[in-house]
Every structure is written in C-alpha cells, then in structure tokens.
Amino acid sequence: MKISVAPDKQELGRLAARDGAALLRAALEESPTANIILATGASQFATLAALIGEPNIAWNRVSVFHLDEYVGLPITHPASFRRYLWERFHRLLPAPLKAFQYIDAEIDPHAECKRLAELIRRHPIDVAFVGIGENGHLAFNDPPADFETDQPYLLVDLDDACRQQQLGEGWFGTFDDVPRRAISMSCRQILKSAHIICSVPDRRKAQAVKGAVAGPITPDVPASILQQHASTTLYLDPEAASALNCP
C-alpha cells in the first residue's frame, strides 16, 4: 500500500483523480472498454469533482459500478447513493457512459445481489475509487467484516457507528431515520480490482486510517484488508494522516 499525503482535501481529490484517470486511460489503451467502481459520501466530494474534469477519457467506453446502497431508500431521498452519483458525477460528465450499473435496493435485495454479481463477474474492474469509514468500514462492510465470502455483493446490517457517521455527515434528520440494512460490495470483490484509489480526508478518520495502515489485517478493521492488495494508494490530508508517522 502506498500513501500520499496532500496539503488539503481539495489537493487530495485532485491527486487521487489525476492518478486514477491515468490508470483508466491506460486500461482504455489496452482494451476497447474499461470498468470502474465509485464510492460515495462526503469523503469523495473532491475526488469525484476532479475526476469529472480529467481530460482525454473516453467515457463512452467506461462502465461504472458503485459500492453500496441503503435497502428500501428511494432514489428521491437526499441520502440515496444513486441520487448522489447521478447529481455529483453521472450527469456532469462531458460524454455519456457506456453503462452505469446502479444498485437498486428498492427491489428484492437478494435478487439484486444476484443480478449485480452476474454483471460484475463479466466486467473485471480496472480502477476502484473507494474510501474508509470512521469505524474502518470498506464500502458498507462494517466490523467484523466477512473476509471469506467470494460473493460479489452482500446484504449487510449497518452498525451504530456507521449509522452515526451518516447522521453526522448530514444525510439524515435523526439517527432513527438512518436505514439499518444495505447492499454492499464485498471486501473480496473490491480486492479483485486491478488498482485501488482510496480517498480519506478529515481528522474523524484518523484512527480508522491508522488501523487500516499500521495495524494487523483483521475483520475488526475492514479496510485493513487493503494491505493485501498490490496496487492500492491511500490519499490523505494532514488531519486524516495525523495518527500516522508520515514524513
């Protein structure tokens, strides 16, 4: 795992997008199409905004998968990740995508997990843009995460720390409004990506970053599994890196 510490979160996003875009262009040079994963949440604002502005990407040859979605939450809700990705990424691109494989968690979640599994098995991921949660989660794989399953998508229960983060970021009015279940890409599926770009700003993530980078690989810190990936770069601002011994 490589670590890049930027002077602030805007520069973090610019660097993550620049490097991710270079990997995406390289994938498109090798193949007629490419596939990427996009994360959501406040930590991804700067990265997605910068990625949209990266030049010379043939977006019409790119398919996008996203990491997770709340079960039963309508796309009209402000916290819907489908809405987030449409408003902050998809509709702002300079050209239409080849495909955007949204998670529809308003239908039978077991059937949706099966549908998505079949899709992603046919579309190996070239670049995954991800983040780390305050509780160390990767996607919505809260601790203790399932490190063993090979299922690409899982129906998961969200722990209180994860739900509190969503409230704290302003996505919901009260704690009770935060859904208790979600569809999430599994940890093992994320690791199948050829390259992983992980954007993590803010001091509230500092202990999770330390656990992911400097601690043992453990389901109790789900993002620690990124240590097993040969091409992961973690992009931090000084506050997120404050618990590490970074130069």
Secondary structure, DSSP 8 states (H G I E B T S, - for coil): -EEEE-SSHHHHHHHHHHHHHHHHHHHHHHSS-EEEEE--SGGGHHHHHHHHT-SS--GGGEEEEE-EEETT--TTSTT-HHHHHHHHTGGGSSS--SEEE---TTS-HHHHHHHHHHHHHTS--SEEEE---TT--BTTB-SS--SS---SEEEEE--HHHHHHHHHTTS-SSGGGS-SEEEEE-HHHHHTSSEEEEEE-SGGGHHHHHHHHHS--BTTBGGGGGGG-TTEEEEE-TTTTTTS---
